[in-house]
Amino acid sequence: MKHLIFHIVFFSFAPIAQQLSAQACIDSTLIDADVLCAELWDPVCGCNGITYANDCVATFTGGAVSVVPGECSGSNGDCIDLGGIDFGACDMAMGVALINGSCQFLSGCGWEVDDQNYQVYAFESLEECSFACDETARTQSINVDVQNFVVFPNPSEGAVSVAGMRCDVEWKVYSCVGELFCSKRGPFLNLELPRGAWIVAVENGATHRVIVR
């Protein structure tokens, strides 16, 4: 009799445990309707791939347990940390993703969890993931005079401006997976970029990551 009761309890609670694990990105206990968030547009991208007006809205309205600055672009350049998502106990190799702060190979049963497809946040290699998501992987010591190196993104117009550069200093624009898009020297205004995540970098120097909507 005890053996029968044990199995009834086990099979009753297993689906609940799986559901809670799959929704680890969203913590419903954080949602609090009594918290009045400022009407400020300082967008953040939630771990569920949804753009929120600011981190307060993401936490107390959306229940997102982690966010990254800027709007979600719907690509792996968002660097969404998938460590809180349960993709199942299958051994299928799915690709590379940002897991709990580091780039790792990911296995599971499939990219779709709770009607959300997370495949857009996957990378083909550890190198691509590290370049897009790990600042230390692409930022070296600054060997050039770039004290006033400033990037001004204008996402609504798909334009990026770079100011404060000496005329002899070269800077480059890379895609979120490390492919060189273009290179320029000195200050530059209204560089048009396609939609997505981009990295503006001074060779062997500082980097800035921007999202073009």
C-alpha positions in Angstrom: 0.0 0.0 0.0 2.8 2.4 0.9 4.5 1.6 -2.4 1.3 2.5 -4.3 0.9 5.8 -2.4 4.6 6.8 -3.2 4.0 6.4 -6.9 0.8 8.4 -6.9 2.5 11.3 -5.1 5.6 11.1 -7.4 3.6 11.2 -10.7 1.3 14.0 -9.4 4.1 16.4 -8.6 6.6 15.7 -11.4 4.7 17.8 -14.0 4.4 20.7 -11.6 8.2 20.6 -10.9 8.9 20.6 -14.6 6.6 23.6 -15.2 8.2 25.6 -12.4 11.6 24.9 -13.8 10.7 25.9 -17.3 9.4 29.2 -16.1 12.4 30.0 -14.0 13.1 33.1 -16.1 9.8 34.6 -14.7 9.2 34.8 -11.0 5.6 35.6 -10.3 6.4 36.5 -6.7 8.2 39.6 -8.0 5.1 41.0 -9.6 3.6 43.7 -7.4 0.8 45.9 -8.6 1.4 48.3 -5.7 4.8 49.3 -7.0 4.5 52.4 -9.2 7.3 52.5 -11.8 8.3 55.8 -13.3 7.0 56.4 -16.9 10.6 56.4 -18.1 11.7 54.9 -21.4 15.0 53.3 -20.5 14.5 49.9 -22.2 15.8 46.6 -21.0 15.6 43.2 -22.6 14.2 40.6 -20.3 15.5 37.0 -20.0 12.3 36.0 -21.8 13.2 38.0 -24.9 10.6 40.7 -24.2 11.4 44.5 -24.2 10.3 46.4 -21.1 10.2 50.2 -20.7 12.7 50.0 -17.8 14.0 47.6 -15.2 11.3 48.5 -12.7 8.6 47.5 -15.1 10.5 44.3 -16.1 10.7 43.3 -12.4 7.5 44.3 -10.8 5.2 44.0 -13.8 6.8 41.3 -15.9 8.5 39.3 -13.1 11.7 38.9 -15.1 14.5 37.7 -12.9 17.2 39.2 -15.2 17.6 41.8 -17.9 20.2 43.4 -20.1 20.3 47.0 -21.1 18.6 48.0 -24.4 15.7 46.8 -26.5 15.5 43.2 -27.6 16.5 42.8 -31.2 15.2 39.3 -31.5 18.6 37.9 -32.3 21.5 36.3 -30.5 23.1 39.7 -30.2 20.7 40.3 -27.3 22.8 37.9 -25.3 19.8 36.5 -23.4 21.0 34.3 -20.5 19.2 31.0 -20.9 20.4 29.5 -17.7 16.9 29.7 -16.1 15.2 27.9 -19.0 14.5 24.1 -18.7 14.9 22.6 -22.2 14.2 19.1 -21.0 16.4 16.2 -20.0 17.0 15.0 -23.6 20.6 14.6 -24.9 20.0 16.4 -28.2 22.8 18.8 -29.0 21.1 22.2 -29.6 24.0 24.6 -30.0 25.8 27.2 -28.0 24.1 29.7 -25.7 24.8 32.1 -22.8 24.2 30.0 -19.7 24.5 31.5 -16.2 26.9 34.1 -17.4 29.1 32.1 -19.6 29.0 30.6 -23.1 28.3 26.9 -23.1 27.2 24.0 -25.3 23.5 23.3 -24.7 21.5 20.1 -24.9 17.9 19.4 -24.4 14.6 18.4 -26.1 14.1 21.4 -28.2 14.2 25.2 -28.4 10.5 25.8 -27.7 9.5 26.2 -24.1 6.0 27.4 -23.0 5.2 28.6 -26.6 8.5 30.6 -26.8 11.2 29.7 -29.3 14.6 30.5 -27.9 16.6 29.4 -30.9 17.2 33.0 -32.1 19.5 33.4 -29.0 21.7 30.5 -30.0 25.2 30.7 -31.5 27.0 28.3 -33.8 30.3 28.3 -31.9 31.8 29.3 -28.5 33.8 31.9 -30.3 30.8 33.7 -31.7 29.0 33.6 -28.4 32.1 35.0 -26.5 32.6 37.8 -29.0 29.0 38.9 -28.7 28.4 38.5 -25.0 31.7 38.5 -23.2 33.1 42.0 -22.8 36.5 40.7 -21.7 36.8 38.5 -24.8 36.8 41.5 -27.2 38.2 44.3 -25.0 41.9 44.6 -24.6 44.1 47.2 -23.0 43.7 50.7 -24.6 46.9 51.5 -26.5 45.5 54.5 -28.3 44.4 58.0 -27.2 40.6 57.6 -27.2 39.7 59.5 -24.0 36.6 61.0 -25.7 35.6 58.0 -27.8 31.8 58.2 -27.8 29.2 56.4 -29.8 25.8 57.9 -30.5 23.3 55.3 -31.7 20.0 56.5 -33.3 18.1 53.2 -33.5 14.9 54.7 -35.0 16.9 55.8 -38.0 19.3 52.9 -38.1 22.3 55.3 -37.8 25.4 55.4 -35.6 27.7 58.3 -35.0 31.3 58.2 -33.6 32.9 61.3 -32.1 36.0 62.3 -30.2 38.4 60.3 -32.4 41.7 61.5 -33.7 41.9 61.6 -37.5 44.6 58.9 -37.5 42.8 56.5 -35.3 40.9 53.6 -37.0 37.8 52.1 -35.6 35.7 49.2 -36.9 32.1 47.9 -36.8 31.5 44.2 -36.3 28.4 42.2 -36.3 27.3 40.4 -33.1 29.1 37.3 -34.3 32.4 39.0 -35.0 32.1 39.6 -38.8 33.7 42.8 -39.9 31.1 45.2 -41.4 33.2 48.3 -42.1 36.1 50.4 -40.9 36.6 54.1 -40.6 39.1 56.6 -39.4 38.5 59.6 -37.2 35.1 61.1 -36.3 32.1 60.0 -38.4 28.5 60.9 -38.5 25.4 59.0 -39.6 26.9 55.6 -40.4 23.9 53.6 -41.6 23.6 50.0 -40.2 21.1 47.3 -40.8 18.8 46.2 -38.0 20.5 44.1 -35.3 23.3 44.2 -32.7 26.6 45.8 -33.6 30.0 46.3 -31.9 31.9 49.5 -32.5 35.6 48.9 -31.6 38.9 50.7 -31.7 41.6 48.2 -32.7 43.3 47.0 -29.4 41.1 49.5 -27.5 37.6 50.2 -26.2 34.3 48.8 -27.5 30.7 49.9 -27.5 27.8 47.6 -28.2 24.7 49.1 -29.9 21.3 47.8 -31.0 19.8 49.2 -34.2 16.1 48.7 -34.5 
